[in-house]
């Protein structure tokens, strides 16, 4: 066996693990340092901010990061922050800054549920659409009391998608075979190593339709006051549009930037313009480095693997 082919990956993994260990020494145990977003409520006790900005950037997924997945990331991290804001008496309104094409069904619904709890607690929510607020991104926007969007922001794509790659012919050409032993016929539904049967296709379509109805219900709940159910259903066919077009049909309320969204949030919460105090969480470089190292350490080959398939998503991806 060629030792030169073994040692470089081993050295690389050792190097990554060493950096993670060093990060723990520099940063300390997660959660010990108080910040305005500390798990301890005392982190909020001296804060004067009355409006918080929560960023929803990129693909929305449920994931963990840090050493052995010890730190929450993705949707779980956002849910934690929303909970802390809900329990902070100083915060009167939240601006949800969205720049996302959506993500997995479960991750989007986790955040959406927490946004509804935030509203029920008496906090006002304003969604601010930046460049993209499509599919799952828009799903979160409809939880807000008001939706503000840049005129050119990509909006809409109300729907569900699942992509399953079939590599059966490719495997045959390169001489790779996959043998599956399963308890029942449908146990490997969605397998990428064989063609899908009509029965399997029908089952998956029913699941897509179910998730779509859940999305449609959320849109009707959020936009029902300004749009008829017939109009909502008409535009919920996966189409995308600009923020200006979305304003014309009622999918958003106002055209404007982040500052406009903050002012609207203040008005809804009864905060005078001169009294606005905005808090936006800032992750320092050490925390971001640690999370990135955690992601790589959990699977050093992750950068070279093909994208996940077989996941139900509220996602706008033109490549599909």
KOLRO-469328 format. One record per residue: x, y, z of N, C-alpha, C in turn; residue in one letter. Coordinates in steps of 0.02 Angstrom, whole numbers, padded with zeros to 5 digits, always signed. Layout:
# residues N
XYZXYZXYZA/...
***
This chain:
# residues 320
+00042-00060+00000+00000+00000+00000+00044+00063+00000X/+00028+00112-00040+00068+00172-00046+00056+00218+00013X/+00109+00227+00055+00102+00268+00115+00090+00341+00098X/+00116+00363+00040+00107+00434+00021+00034+00451+00010X/-00007+00401-00008-00079+00414-00019-00118+00413+00045X/-00088+00387+00099-00124+00382+00162-00109+00442+00207X/-00044+00460+00212-00025+00510+00261-00052+00580+00249X/-00055+00606+00186-00081+00674+00178-00151+00684+00206X/-00201+00640+00192-00267+00650+00223-00265+00646+00299X/-00224+00601+00326-00219+00595+00398-00190+00659+00429X/-00138+00685+00397-00107+00747+00421-00157+00804+00417X/-00196+00806+00362-00246+00860+00354-00298+00858+00410X/-00324+00797+00424-00374+00790+00476-00345+00809+00544X/-00282+00788+00557-00249+00805+00620-00242+00881+00627X/-00226+00914+00571-00218+00986+00571-00284+01021+00588X/-00338+00996+00557-00404+01025+00570-00424+01017+00643X/-00413+00957+00670-00431+00944+00739-00390+00987+00787X/-00327+00999+00770-00284+01041+00811-00310+01113+00812X/-00332+01137+00754-00360+01205+00751-00424+01211+00793X/-00465+01159+00791-00527+01160+00830-00510+01163+00904X/-00462+01122+00926-00442+01122+00996-00415+01190+01016X/-00375+01221+00972-00348+01287+00986-00404+01339+00991X/-00455+01331+00949-00512+01378+00951-00547+01375+01018X/-00554+01314+01045-00586+01307+01111-00546+01345+01164X/-00479+01342+01159-00437+01376+01208-00445+01451+01202X/-00452+01476+01140-00458+01547+01129-00527+01573+01148X/-00578+01535+01125-00646+01558+01134-00674+01540+01203X/-00654+01482+01227-00682+01459+01290-00743+01417+01278X/-00773+01395+01331-00833+01353+01326-00891+01393+01299X/-00926+01369+01247-00983+01406+01218-01035+01422+01271X/-01059+01485+01270-01113+01504+01315-01089+01534+01380X/-01025+01534+01396-01001+01561+01459-00996+01637+01458X/-00978+01664+01400-00973+01737+01395-01041+01767+01383X/-01058+01819+01420-01122+01851+01411-01119+01899+01351X/-01172+01898+01313-01181+01946+01259-01255+01961+01257X/-01275+02004+01214-01347+02020+01209-01386+01961+01184X/-01352+01912+01156-01385+01852+01134-01362+01792+01175X/-01341+01805+01237-01319+01751+01281-01379+01710+01303X/-01371+01643+01315-01426+01602+01340-01454+01627+01406X/-01412+01662+01446-01434+01687+01510-01471+01752+01500X/-01529+01758+01531-01571+01817+01523-01535+01880+01546X/-01484+01873+01591-01448+01931+01614-01411+01966+01557X/-01400+01930+01503-01368+01960+01445-01409+02017+01415X/-01475+02017+01429-01520+02068+01402-01534+02124+01453X/-01517+02114+01516-01543+02156+01570-01522+02229+01563X/-01462+02241+01535-01438+02310+01530-01447+02338+01459X/-01474+02297+01414-01481+02319+01345-01535+02374+01339X/-01521+02424+01298-01569+02477+01286-01603+02470+01219X/-01581+02421+01179-01609+02413+01113-01682+02392+01117X/-01724+02419+01071-01795+02400+01071-01817+02368+01006X/-01772+02367+00956-01786+02332+00893-01726+02288+00877X/-01739+02226+00860-01685+02179+00843-01690+02159+00770X/-01633+02150+00739-01629+02125+00671-01607+02053+00673X/-01646+02009+00642-01628+01938+00636-01616+01923+00562X/-01557+01900+00546-01539+01887+00476-01555+01815+00455X/-01589+01809+00399-01601+01743+00368-01565+01745+00301X/-01503+01720+00302-01461+01724+00242-01447+01654+00215X/-01449+01647+00150-01429+01584+00118-01481+01530+00126X/-01461+01469+00109-01506+01411+00113-01524+01397+00185X/-01588+01383+00197-01613+01371+00265-01612+01295+00278X/-01570+01274+00324-01562+01203+00340-01558+01194+00415X/-01572+01133+00438-01559+01116+00508-01492+01082+00511X/-01445+01110+00547-01378+01083+00549-01345+01101+00615X/-01289+01070+00628-01249+01086+00687-01178+01102+00664X/-01142+01135+00706-01072+01151+00691-01032+01149+00755X/-00968+01162+00749-00925+01159+00807-00899+01089+00819X/-00861+01080+00871-00829+01016+00886-00881+00962+00899X/-00880+00911+00857-00928+00855+00862-01000+00879+00860X/-01012+00933+00823-01080+00957+00816-01108+00987+00879X/-01066+01019+00920-01088+01042+00986-01122+01110+00984X/-01116+01147+00929-01146+01213+00926-01205+01213+00877X/-01260+01246+00896-01317+01250+00850-01300+01297+00792X/-01326+01280+00734-01315+01321+00675-01378+01318+00633X/-01379+01355+00578-01436+01352+00534-01501+01370+00568X/-01554+01333+00553-01620+01348+00580-01622+01342+00656X/-01587+01293+00684-01587+01285+00757-01559+01347+00791X/-01507+01375+00762-01476+01436+00790-01526+01494+00787X/-01560+01501+00730-01609+01555+00723-01666+01548+00771X/-01690+01486+00781-01745+01474+00828-01724+01495+00899X/-01662+01478+00919-01638+01498+00985-01638+01573+00993X/-01615+01609+00942-01613+01682+00946-01683+01711+00951X/-01730+01684+00914-01799+01708+00916-01830+01696+00985X/-01814+01640+01015-01839+01626+01083-01812+01677+01133X/-01748+01693+01127-01718+01741+01174-01748+01810+01165X/-01762+01828+01102-01794+01892+01089-01865+01893+01117X/-01899+01837+01111-01967+01833+01138-01968+01844+01214X/-01916+01821+01248-01913+01828+01321-01879+01892+01344X/-01859+01934+01298-01826+01997+01315-01878+02053+01317X/-01893+02080+01376-01944+02131+01381-01927+02197+01347X/-01861+02208+01334-01841+02271+01302-01856+02273+01228X/-01855+02214+01197-01866+02211+01125-01941+02215+01110X/-01960+02265+01071-02030+02275+01055-02047+02252+00983X/-01996+02249+00941-02008+02229+00872-01946+02195+00844X/-01958+02153+00794-01904+02116+00761-01909+02128+00686X/-01853+02145+00655-01849+02151+00583-01815+02088+00557X/-01851+02050+00517-01825+01988+00488-01794+02005+00421X/-01728+02008+00419-01692+02026+00358-01681+01963+00317X/-01715+01957+00260-01715+01895+00221-01676+01904+00156X/-01628+01861+00147-01592+01856+00083-01580+01782+00071X/-01633+01747+00051-01631+01674+00048-01677+01647-00006X/-01654+01593-00040-01697+01560-00089-01740+01506-00058X/-01737+01499+00009-01775+01448+00044-01731+01392+00069X/-01762+01335+00082-01723+01279+00109-01768+01219+00122X/-01747+01176+00167-01785+01115+00180-01851+01132+00214X/-01901+01090+00201-01969+01101+00228-01967+01105+00304X/-01934+01056+00335-01932+01054+00408-01898+01115+00438X/-01842+01137+00410-01805+01193+00437-01845+01258+00432X/-01878+01268+00375-01919+01328+00365-01976+01329+00415X/-02009+01272+00425-02066+01269+00470-02046+01277+00543X/-01985+01257+00560-01960+01268+00629-01957+01343+00643X/-01928+01381+00597-01922+01453+00608-01990+01487+00604X/-02032+01466+00557-02098+01495+00550-02139+01487+00614X/-02137+01429+00644-02174+01417+00706-02150+01463+00761X/-02085+01474+00765-02058+01518+00817-02077+01590+00804X/-02081+01610+00740-02103+01678+00724-02175+01690+00746X/-02218+01639+00738-02287+01646+00761-02290+01655+00836X/-02248+01618+00873-02246+01625+00946-02221+01695+00965X/-02174+01721+00926-02149+01788+00938-02205+01839+00931X/-02246+01831+00879-02302+01877+00869-02353+01870+00925X/-02367+01808+00946-02415+01797+00999-02394+01828+01065X/-02328+01836+01074-02302+01867+01135-02311+01943+01135X/-02333+01971+01080-02345+02042+01076-02292+02081+01037X/-02239+02046+01014-02188+02080+00975-02212+02092+00904X/-02192+02146+00874-02207+02160+00805-02151+02133+00760X/-02170+02107+00702-02121+02080+00655-02129+02113+00587X/-02074+02136+00560-02073+02163+00492-02021+02125+00452X/-02041+02098+00395-01994+02064+00351-01964+02114+00303X/-01898+02110+00294-01862+02154+00248-01828+02110+00196X/-01855+02112+00134-01828+02071+00080-01771+02107+00046X/-01713+02074+00043-01653+02105+00015-01647+02089-00059X/-01608+02039-00077-01600+02020-00148-01649+01965-00168X/-01656+01915-00124-01698+01857-00139-01739+01839-00077X/-01804+01832-00087-01848+01806-00034-01897+01759-00069X/-01870+01701-00087-01908+01655-00128-01923+01591-00090X/-01978+01559-00108-01998+01495-00079-01996+01497-00003X/-01952+01458+00029-01950+01458+00102-01934+01526+00132X/-01897+01567+00095-01884+01635+00118-01948+01675+00123X/-01991+01667+00072-02055+01702+00073-02103+01670+00124X/-02098+01605+00134-02138+01570+00185-02127+01605+00252X/-02065+01622+00268-02050+01656+00332-02077+01728+00331X/-02074+01760+00273-02096+01829+00268-02170+01836+00284X/-02211+01787+00265-02283+01793+00276-02302+01788+00349X/-02254+01770+00392-02268+01770+00464-02266+01840+00493X/-02239+01887+00455-02230+01956+00480-02294+01996+00477X/-02296+02050+00517-02353+02096+00516-02351+02137+00453X/-02291+02153+00428-02283+02190+00366-02224+02161+00328X/-02228+02162+00261-02173+02140+00219-02149+02200+00178X/-02085+02216+00186-02054+02271+00149-02002+02241+00102X/-01999+02264+00040-01955+02233-00008-01921+02284-00052X/-01859+02270-00070-01827+02309-00124-01867+02297-00188X/-01872+02347-00231-01913+02340-00292-01890+02282-00337X/-01824+02268-00337-01799+02216-00381-01787+02150-00347X/-01805+02143-00284-01794+02080-00249-01834+02023-00280X/-01803+01966-00290-01837+01907-00316-01885+01881-00263X/-01948+01876-00280-02000+01859-00232-02044+01803-00260X/-02072+01763-00215-02121+01713-00237-02094+01642-00234X/-02100+01607-00291-02083+01536-00295-02117+01496-00241X/-02182+01508-00234-02222+01472-00183-02233+01401-00208X/-02204+01353-00174-02210+01284-00195-02159+01239-00162X/-02159+01176-00182-02116+01124-00152-02081+01087-00208X/-02021+01064-00195-01983+01027-00246-01943+00971-00212X/-01936+00917-00248-01891+00864-00226-01853+00840-00288X/-01789+00831-00281-01746+00810-00337-01712+00745-00319X/-01719+00695-00362-01688+00630-00351-01645+00613-00412X/-01581+00605-00401-01535+00589-00455-01535+00514-00468X/-01538+00496-00532-01536+00426-00551-01469+00412-00585X/-01426+00373-00550-01359+00358-00577-01354+00285-00599X/-01411+00253-00610-01410+00182-00627-01370+00168-00691X/-01382+00206-00743-01346+00195-00806-01272+00210-00799X/-01255+00262-00762-01185+00280-00751-01149+00223-00715X/-01181+00197-00662-01151+00142-00625-01139+00081-00670X/-01187+00069-00716-01181+00013-00761-01121+00021-00808X/-01109+00083-00830-01054+00096-00876-00986+00087-00843X/-00982+00102-00779-00917+00097-00746-00911+00032-00706X/-00961-00011-00712-00957-00076-00680-00970-00077-00606X/-01011-00031-00581-01029-00029-00510-01100-00055-00501X/-01109-00102-00457-01175-00128-00443-01194-00116-00370X/-01258-00106-00357-01283-00096-00289-01335-00148-00275X/-01324-00187-00223-01372-00238-00203-01408-00216-00139X/-01474-00214-00141-01513-00190-00085-01557-00247-00058X/-01553-00257+00007-01596-00305+00041-01644-00264+00084X/-01708-00270+00071-01756-00227+00106-01815-00267+00132X/-01847-00240+00183-01902-00275+00215-01965-00276+00172X/-01979-00220+00138-02037-00214+00095-02018-00175+00032X/-02061-00176-00018-02046-00148-00083-02029-00073-00081X/-02060-00036-00036-02053+00036-00036-01999+00061+00012X/-01962+00016+00042-01913+00037+00093-01859+00082+00064X/-01839+00072+00002-01787+00114-00028-01816+00164-00078X/-01876+00188-00063-01907+00237-00107-01862+00299-00112X/-01853+00323-00172-01809+00380-00184-01737+00361-00196X/-01724+00296-00204-01655+00274-00217-01629+00303-00282X/-01565+00323-00281-01535+00351-00341-01502+00298-00385X/-01505+00235-00363-01471+00181-00401-01518+00142-00446X/-01580+00163-00450-01628+00128-00494-01682+00176-00515X/-01719+00158-00566-01774+00199-00590-01832+00197-00540X/-01869+00251-00535-01926+00255-00490-01987+00221-00521X/-02025+00187-00480-02086+00155-00505-02143+00205-00505X/-02197+00189-00540-02256+00233-00542-02286+00241-00472X/-02287+00187-00433-02314+00190-00366-02273+00237-00322X/-02208+00232-00328-02164+00276-00288-02173+00349-00309X/-02178+00360-00373-02187+00428-00398-02252+00458-00371X/-02304+00418-00368-02369+00442-00342-02364+00458-00268X/-02329+00416-00230-02321+00428-00158-02284+00493-00146X/-02229+00503-00182-02190+00564-00173-02228+00625-00195X/-02268+00618-00248-02308+00675-00271-02360+00693-00218X/-02390+00644-00185-02438+00658-00132-02404+00695-00075X/-02342+00676-00059-02306+00711-00006-02290+00783-00025X/-02270+00793-00088-02257+00861-00112-02321+00903-00108X/-02377+00874-00128-02441+00910-00126-02460+00928-00054X/-02447+00883-00007-02462+00896+00063-02420+00955+00090X/-02355+00954+00075-02311+01008+00097-02330+01074+00063X/-02353+01069+00000-02374+01129-00036-02436+01160-00004X/-02483+01118+00017-02543+01143+00050-02526+01178+00115X/-02475+01153+00150-02453+01185+00212-02425+01254+00198X/-02387+01260+00144-02360+01325+00122-02418+01371+00103X/-02465+01346+00064-02521+01386+00042-02562+01411+00101X/-02572+01369+00151-02608+01389+00211-02574+01447+00246X/-02507+01444+00250-02468+01497+00283-02475+01562+00244X/-02474+01559+00178-02481+01619+00137-02550+01649+00146X/-02601+01607+00146-02669+01632+00154-02679+01664+00223X/-02647+01634+00273-02652+01662+00341-02617+01729+00345X/-02560+01734+00311-02521+01796+00316-02545+01851+00270X/-02572+01833+00211-02590+01883+00161-02665+01886+00148X/-02704+01848+00185-02776+01845+00174-02811+01911+00183X/-02782+01957+00221-02815+02021+00233-02810+02067+00172X/-02762+02054+00128-02753+02098+00070-02762+02063+00003X/-02768+01997+00005-02776+01958-00057-02832+01907-00048X/-02868+01893-00101-02919+01841-00099-02885+01773-00104X/-02919+01721-00080-02891+01654-00085-02880+01634-00157X/-02926+01655-00201-02920+01639-00272-02856+01670-00301X/-02841+01731-00282-02782+01765-00308-02718+01733-00281X/-02719+01715-00217-02661+01681-00187-02647+01616-00222X/-02699+01576-00234-02690+01512-00268-02665+01521-00340X/-02689+01575-00372-02669+01588-00441-02594+01600-00447X/-02565+01638-00399-02494+01656-00404-02449+01607-00366X/-02480+01555-00336-02441+01506-00298-02425+01445-00342X/-02400+01459-00401-02384+01406-00448-02308+01399-00459X/-02269+01428-00413-02197+01423-00418-02165+01482-00454X/-02205+01528-00480-02177+01584-00517-02136+01631-00472X/-02088+01665-00501-02052+01717-00466-02068+01784-00497X/-02056+01837-00458-02071+01905-00482-02027+01954-00444X/-02026+02015-00465-01989+02066-00430-02030+02091-00370X/-01996+02127-00326-02033+02156-00269-02087+02203-00292X/-02073+02241-00345-02123+02288-00371-02184+02252-00397X/-02174+02196-00432-02230+02157-00457-02269+02125-00399X/-02232+02103-00349-02264+02072-00290-02307+02123-00253X/-02285+02185-00253-02324+02238-00220-02390+02249-00257X/-02389+02247-00322-02449+02259-00362-02503+02207-00348X/-02483+02144-00335-02534+02092-00325-02547+02078-00251X/-02508+02109-00206-02523+02102-00134-02480+02054-00096X/-02428+02026-00127-02384+01979-00091-02339+02015-00041X/-02327+02080-00052-02290+02120-00003-02330+02184+00010X/-02309+02220+00062-02347+02280+00081-02315+02345+00057X/-02249+02351+00064-02216+02413+00048-02151+02401+00011X/-02131+02449-00030-02065+02448-00062-02018+02490-00020X/-01959+02464-00006-01911+02502+00034-01852+02459+00054X/-01804+02491+00086-01744+02456+00107-01747+02437+00182X/-01691+02417+00208-01688+02395+00278-01707+02451+00326X/-01683+02512+00312-01699+02568+00356-01774+02582+00356X/-01805+02577+00299-01878+02586+00295-01914+02534+00337X/-01889+02471+00334-01920+02417+00373-01913+02430+00447X/-01856+02457+00468-01845+02473+00539-01894+02527+00562X/-01903+02578+00520-01949+02632+00538-02021+02607+00542X/-02040+02563+00498-02108+02535+00499-02116+02492+00562X/-02065+02453+00579-02068+02412+00640-02076+02456+00702X/-02040+02512+00703-02045+02558+00760-02116+02588+00765X/-02143+02606+00708-02211+02634+00707-02262+02583+00732X/-02256+02520+00710-02302+02469+00732-02297+02456+00807X/-02236+02462+00834-02224+02448+00905-02235+02510+00949X/-02252+02566+00918-02264+02627+00957-02200+02659+00982X/-02145+02650+00945-02081+02679+00965-02070+02743+00924X/-02056+02798+00959-02043+02861+00924-01978+02856+00885X/-01975+02892+00830-01917+02887+00786-01852+02903+00822X/-01853+02953+00865-01793+02972+00902-01773+02921+00955X/-01819+02877+00971-01806+02827+01024-01786+02759+00997X/-01779+02754+00931-01762+02689+00902-01691+02668+00921X/-01685+02609+00948-01620+02580+00965-01617+02511+00935X/-01576+02502+00884-01574+02440+00845-01517+02395+00869X/-01533+02332+00880-01482+02283+00895-01477+02233+00839X/-01417+02222+00815-01405+02170+00765-01348+02127+00790X/-01361+02062+00795-01311+02016+00821-01249+02018+00777X/-01192+02017+00809-01129+02014+00772-01090+01954+00795X/-01076+01908+00749-01035+01850+00765-00962+01868+00754X/-00920+01859+00806-00850+01876+00796-00816+01822+00755X/-00756+01838+00731-00721+01794+00684-00704+01728+00716X/-00692+01727+00782-00673+01665+00816-00730+01615+00815X/-00790+01641+00826-00848+01596+00827-00862+01570+00756X/-00856+01614+00707-00869+01593+00638-00817+01542+00615X/-00753+01552+00635-00700+01505+00618-00714+01437+00648X/-00736+01438+00710-00748+01375+00745-00805+01336+00712X/-00856+01372+00692-00912+01338+00659-00892+01310+00592X/-00851+01347+00554-00829+01322+00490-00784+01261+00498X/-00740+01263+00548-00697+01206+00561-00737+01145+00581X/-00790+01158+00620-00833+01103+00641-00867+01069+00583X/-00889+01110+00535-00921+01081+00476-00873+01039+00435X/-00810+01062+00427-00761+01026+00388-00738+00963+00425X/-00730+00970+00492-00705+00913+00529-00755+00856+00531X/-00820+00873+00529-00870+00821+00532-00868+00778+00469X/-00846+00807+00413-00838+00770+00351-00787+00806+00307X/-00723+00787+00310-00672+00822+00272-00683+00820+00197X/-00725+00774+00173-00737+00768+00101-00799+00805+00079X/-00830+00842+00125-00895+00873+00110-00892+00919+00050X/-00835+00952+00040-00830+00999-00016-00830+00964-00084X/-00815+00899-00084-00810+00862-00146-00870+00817-00160X/-00917+00814-00113-00975+00771-00122-01028+00806-00164X/-01070+00768-00201-01124+00798-00240-01177+00826-00193X/-01219+00873-00216-01271+00901-00174-01321+00847-00153X/-01352+00859-00094-01401+00810-00069-01462+00807-00115X/-01488+00747-00122-01550+00739-00160-01600+00703-00115X/-01663+00701-00138-01714+00666-00100-01740+00705-00041X/-01729+00770-00039-01751+00812+00017-01809+00856-00007X/-01864+00855+00031-01920+00899+00014-01901+00970+00034X/-01907+01016-00014-01883+01083-00002-01931+01137-00025X/-01936+01189+00015-01965+01252-00007-01906+01292-00033X/-01888+01280-00095-01825+01308-00120-01832+01328-00193X/-01806+01387-00209-01801+01409-00278-01730+01399-00301X/-01720+01350-00346-01655+01335-00374-01663+01327-00449X/-01644+01378-00488-01653+01373-00561-01620+01313-00592X/-01565+01288-00561-01529+01231-00590-01573+01169-00593X/-01625+01165-00550-01669+01107-00552-01706+01105-00619X/
***
